[in-house]
Amino acid sequence: VVQARLDRSVCSWPGMAGILQNLFGGSTGGSVPPRTGTGAAGSQPSYSFARLQQLYDRLSKFRESDLEKGGDKVVEVVETVRQITEVLIWGEQNDTHFFDFFCEKNILADFVKVIGLPKAPTAVKLQLLQTLSILVLNVRNETSVYYLLSNNHINRLIKTPLNFEDEEILPLYITFIKSLAMRLDKETVKFFFLQYPEPTFHLYVEATRFFDNRDQMVRTAVRTITLQVYRIDDKLVRRFVLLHAAESYFSQLAYHLRDLWLRLDAAASGAKEQQDLSAIQREHELQQDLLVYLSDVFELRVDELTEVLADRLLNCAMLPVLLKGVLAVKAHTAIIDGHQRVLMPSVALFLIRQVFDIIRVPCLLEPLASALVQPSIPVALAYVLPQGISPTSASSPSNSEEDYSPNWLREHFLDCLQSSDDAVFLLSASVLHGILRRAEDRDLGKPHDEQSALQADGGDSAGVTSDGSHTKAQLVEVERDEVAGSTSVAMDVCSGAFADCKLDVYLTMLQALDRHPMQHPETLAVFVRIVSDILFTPLVLSNVAARNQVWRALHSASQATACRLKELMFDCMRQNDCGDGILDIFFDEWELQRTPLPEVARFCGDPQRLLPASVWSSPSQQRGARPPCTAAMSSVCHGADEASGRVLRAFLLARRMLAGFPQSEKGSSVPDTRMSTIDEPVPVTIEASGNFREGESFDFGAFGRIVCGVPSTKGRCTRYLLLHDYWFMLVAPDATAPGWAIVKTLCPIWQVQSLVDRGDPRTLQVFLHARTVQVYSGDAYVDRRGAGRAETTCVLNFEDVRRCHAANEHLDGRRQKIRVELMQKLAMFVGKCADDLQVLDLP
């Protein structure tokens, strides 16, 4: 069938079906309107050569004045062009004479001429742009392709001034250029790159004009076009593109990225609640899309383009904007010198982490990382750092070393690691994490002898490679206070050499385990993941001095949190407090020790981190993420036990770090297994009997019970509340076995809270806080089918007030007694841990 062949040929290119639907006025799989042809009556028509001639004759009769009149004439022109396109596409796949006729009559030149007419209706120009895009994408014959691109018709069309303010014209125009770019190779580029009278490349230059267009489709097309051009391995084309990029395009990209960052900062500065997140998210996605595009340019591995782009980004955006935000950690003001906005420290650190997550090229990352963490930096780099508040001694770059200067910016970064603000502290730690992980990536795939050299206790710092990059020997200098090698960020990390003046960055970060308040429950868990990823690595642990200092810092933090928690526990017990909040947090956090720690990139890359930490929401339940805080934990964190909860979380996570600290110098070479889950039984248990399961029956004759009613969708149901010492149980008589009952509701009684309704003293409200942790030992059984469910409420209706109060006294009394016993055992466990930590045993 002719139409089926047309469908297969025309729609073979991705996205072609949608274009043809617009072009041909309907579905590409539907019937074709009747035309002259040789097909039998009622069958699909054939596309005859005579039909093409007829359409051309009709098109030739139109004059420019007909287009100016508008109305029916314009409709006829559009329909004629549409039908010519349809016939040409079929002919391209089935009969070469069709396209020969198209070439002979020079129809392409007529199309280009009409598009350039100032008074030509927009509808006609749209149809012609669509037609040319379809032809370029669908033509397969090499001769046909060369005809379309020859005679400079396409270049004239690209240069034709059009009304780009029209929201329909620009998308079609840029789509047409994109279709041409997809045809580019070393041969076809000669049709577009003209060397005489002077070098010009209209396809590339005109596309870059719209790099920051508000239409996302246009921006995406421009990026596709430029990436396609950069892939062309032609010396003259590369020279032209490099010159254009250096003079204008890459600088424009850098300044546009700067503007997007400033817009993100403006959105974040006014955000106070979760409902403000949408504006931050929108600006974040724009800057992230641009960073991904820049990364794509770098990944092409064209050295000249990489160097120019890195230079423009560093000097126009990253050094003056991002690092100036780091400088503002002590005294941030939105405006400097009355004209330029300064990023908030949290926004600057968030964006730096984004850069290290998305971009991988050393020539961009190393200067940025060196400015943050290296004690000394090259004088050339020091001169271009933002001139913020700097120490007097470093007001002008100078040093006893000829080529290096003290890095005063580093002190501001250390201030970020000591900030009491959750966002600033966590994001600065995540930046350090990103720097170290990128440095680690650089050593992947290196020969074994190079890896061995990295772990040496000393090294030779002389020489660079033939291409100007620093040798590995420069990266292994150890136990020197001065930096005498390259500016590579891998100098401190990948060499395994931690001189005192450099290790202070990591020790400053570790001190947060003891001193930082960490208001949000997730902050500490993410921080522990950061510490483990950075410090529990072979290249760090292979250095004995660094290994011992890390162990001492972890041990000190664990000891401090254990002693503080011990004091809080005993204070609580002296006040006859059953410690509801502390117990709830302990069991919740203990269960979380069985789950992997959060992913740093996902948590710190969430624009929610730009909101105040007090309104952060916990990540959704997913693999690799911690579950959200329970209502019990939330109430505690905002109540009297807030401080106790933070200390308890710090204690458990510090204990987990000590347990996960590698006992050998090899450490862990696989990042995903660092700080693996701990399969340890809960240390606080109570001996309890009773093997019960919801839905099963048992002999309940030996138990006291109170009859009550429970509302349900089918009406009021009669239940018995069993007066068990350890279980809250609602049962219904088993009609098949006298004296037996079926368990309808089951929950450990220490997880139950009861409250008499003030409006009706015969009604008892029972709140069930289901947890997966098992504290009953012996032959007790917990029905795991309820694990992880949301908290539920039972409403029990009793016949009189006396029975209601008797039930309440039983539930509340047993709950308090069990919780006091659990609290005592928890205090003993914490006390034992604190005593064990009094002795420092180096691994």
Secondary structure as GFF3:
##gff-version 3
##sequence-region A 1 843
A	DSSP	alpha_helix	2	10	.	.	.	ID=ss1
A	DSSP	alpha_helix	16	23	.	.	.	ID=ss2
A	DSSP	alpha_helix	49	60	.	.	.	ID=ss3
A	DSSP	alpha_helix	64	69	.	.	.	ID=ss4
A	DSSP	alpha_helix	72	94	.	.	.	ID=ss5
A	DSSP	alpha_helix	96	104	.	.	.	ID=ss6
A	DSSP	alpha_helix	107	115	.	.	.	ID=ss7
A	DSSP	alpha_helix	122	138	.	.	.	ID=ss8
A	DSSP	alpha_helix	142	149	.	.	.	ID=ss9
A	DSSP	alpha_helix	153	159	.	.	.	ID=ss10
A	DSSP	alpha_helix	169	181	.	.	.	ID=ss11
A	DSSP	three_ten_helix	188	191	.	.	.	ID=ss12
A	DSSP	beta_strand	193	194	.	.	.	ID=ss13
A	DSSP	beta_strand	200	201	.	.	.	ID=ss14
A	DSSP	alpha_helix	202	208	.	.	.	ID=ss15
A	DSSP	alpha_helix	216	230	.	.	.	ID=ss16
A	DSSP	alpha_helix	235	244	.	.	.	ID=ss17
A	DSSP	pi_helix	245	249	.	.	.	ID=ss18
A	DSSP	alpha_helix	250	269	.	.	.	ID=ss19
A	DSSP	three_ten_helix	274	276	.	.	.	ID=ss20
A	DSSP	alpha_helix	277	299	.	.	.	ID=ss21
A	DSSP	alpha_helix	303	313	.	.	.	ID=ss22
A	DSSP	pi_helix	314	322	.	.	.	ID=ss23
A	DSSP	alpha_helix	323	327	.	.	.	ID=ss24
A	DSSP	beta_strand	335	336	.	.	.	ID=ss25
A	DSSP	beta_strand	340	341	.	.	.	ID=ss26
A	DSSP	alpha_helix	345	358	.	.	.	ID=ss27
A	DSSP	alpha_helix	362	373	.	.	.	ID=ss28
A	DSSP	beta_strand	376	378	.	.	.	ID=ss29
A	DSSP	alpha_helix	379	384	.	.	.	ID=ss30
A	DSSP	three_ten_helix	392	394	.	.	.	ID=ss31
A	DSSP	beta_strand	404	406	.	.	.	ID=ss32
A	DSSP	alpha_helix	409	417	.	.	.	ID=ss33
A	DSSP	alpha_helix	422	441	.	.	.	ID=ss34
A	DSSP	alpha_helix	448	454	.	.	.	ID=ss35
A	DSSP	three_ten_helix	472	476	.	.	.	ID=ss36
A	DSSP	alpha_helix	490	493	.	.	.	ID=ss37
A	DSSP	alpha_helix	500	510	.	.	.	ID=ss38
A	DSSP	alpha_helix	512	515	.	.	.	ID=ss39
A	DSSP	alpha_helix	521	535	.	.	.	ID=ss40
A	DSSP	alpha_helix	538	541	.	.	.	ID=ss41
A	DSSP	alpha_helix	544	574	.	.	.	ID=ss42
A	DSSP	alpha_helix	580	592	.	.	.	ID=ss43
A	DSSP	alpha_helix	600	604	.	.	.	ID=ss44
A	DSSP	three_ten_helix	607	610	.	.	.	ID=ss45
A	DSSP	three_ten_helix	613	615	.	.	.	ID=ss46
A	DSSP	alpha_helix	631	637	.	.	.	ID=ss47
A	DSSP	alpha_helix	642	660	.	.	.	ID=ss48
A	DSSP	three_ten_helix	671	673	.	.	.	ID=ss49
A	DSSP	beta_strand	686	687	.	.	.	ID=ss50
A	DSSP	beta_strand	697	699	.	.	.	ID=ss51
A	DSSP	beta_strand	705	712	.	.	.	ID=ss52
A	DSSP	beta_strand	715	723	.	.	.	ID=ss53
A	DSSP	beta_strand	727	733	.	.	.	ID=ss54
A	DSSP	beta_strand	740	748	.	.	.	ID=ss55
A	DSSP	three_ten_helix	749	751	.	.	.	ID=ss56
A	DSSP	beta_strand	752	756	.	.	.	ID=ss57
A	DSSP	beta_strand	763	768	.	.	.	ID=ss58
A	DSSP	beta_strand	776	777	.	.	.	ID=ss59
A	DSSP	three_ten_helix	784	786	.	.	.	ID=ss60
A	DSSP	beta_strand	792	797	.	.	.	ID=ss61
A	DSSP	alpha_helix	801	836	.	.	.	ID=ss62
###
